[in-house]
Amino acid sequence: MKILERWFDERFLTHRLRSTSTAGILSAVAAIVLLEYRFYVNHVLSWDLLAITLTFVLVKMSLMIWYSVND
C-alpha cells in the first residue's frame, strides 16, 4: 500500500487533472480550427466537427455555471 501511496499522491492527481484539462481544451480547439478550415477553404460544413464543437461549448459553459453556483 505504501508503494502505491508514494506513486499516486496529491501531486500525481493534480498533474493528471491539469493534463486531462489541457488535452481536452486543445482537442476542442483543434476541432474548431478544422471545422473553420473546412468551411472557409472547402466550403463544406462538417456536421461531425460541429457536433464536437457544440458539445465542448455546452459542457464547458454548463460546468462553469454549475461550479459558480455550487462553490
C-alpha positions as CSV (number, residue, x, y, z in Angstrom):
1,M,0.0,0.0,0.0
2,K,2.8,2.4,0.8
3,I,4.3,1.9,-2.7
4,L,1.0,3.0,-4.3
5,E,0.7,5.9,-2.0
6,R,4.2,7.0,-3.0
7,W,3.4,6.8,-6.7
8,F,-0.1,8.2,-6.6
9,D,0.0,11.1,-4.2
10,E,-1.8,14.5,-4.5
11,R,0.8,15.8,-7.0
12,F,0.0,12.9,-9.3
13,L,-3.7,13.6,-9.1
14,T,-3.1,17.3,-9.7
15,H,-0.9,16.6,-12.7
16,R,-3.5,14.2,-14.1
17,L,-6.2,16.8,-13.7
18,R,-4.2,19.5,-15.4
19,S,-3.1,17.3,-18.3
20,T,-6.6,16.0,-18.9
21,S,-8.0,19.5,-18.9
22,T,-5.3,20.8,-21.2
23,A,-5.7,17.9,-23.6
24,G,-9.5,18.3,-23.7
25,I,-9.3,22.0,-24.4
26,L,-6.6,21.6,-27.1
27,S,-8.6,18.8,-28.8
28,A,-11.7,21.1,-28.8
29,V,-9.7,24.0,-30.3
30,A,-8.3,21.7,-32.9
31,A,-11.8,20.5,-33.8
32,I,-12.9,24.2,-34.1
33,V,-10.0,25.2,-36.3
34,L,-10.5,22.2,-38.5
35,L,-14.2,23.0,-38.7
36,E,-13.5,26.6,-39.7
37,Y,-10.8,25.5,-42.2
38,R,-13.1,23.0,-44.0
39,F,-15.9,25.6,-44.0
40,Y,-13.9,28.6,-45.3
41,V,-11.5,26.8,-47.7
42,N,-13.5,23.8,-48.9
43,H,-17.0,25.4,-48.4
44,V,-18.2,22.3,-46.7
45,L,-19.8,22.2,-43.2
46,S,-18.7,19.2,-41.3
47,W,-21.6,18.2,-39.1
48,D,-19.5,15.8,-37.0
49,L,-17.0,18.5,-36.2
50,L,-19.8,21.0,-35.5
51,A,-21.3,18.4,-33.1
52,I,-18.0,18.1,-31.3
53,T,-17.6,21.8,-31.1
54,L,-21.1,22.4,-29.7
55,T,-20.7,19.6,-27.2
56,F,-17.5,21.2,-25.9
57,V,-19.0,24.6,-25.6
58,L,-22.2,23.3,-23.9
59,V,-20.3,21.1,-21.4
60,K,-17.8,23.9,-20.6
61,M,-20.4,26.6,-20.1
62,S,-22.7,24.2,-18.1
63,L,-19.8,23.3,-15.8
64,M,-18.7,26.9,-15.3
65,I,-22.3,27.8,-14.3
66,W,-22.6,24.7,-12.0
67,Y,-19.3,25.4,-10.2
68,S,-20.0,29.1,-9.8
69,V,-23.5,28.4,-8.3
70,N,-22.3,25.5,-6.0
71,D,-19.0,26.7,-4.8
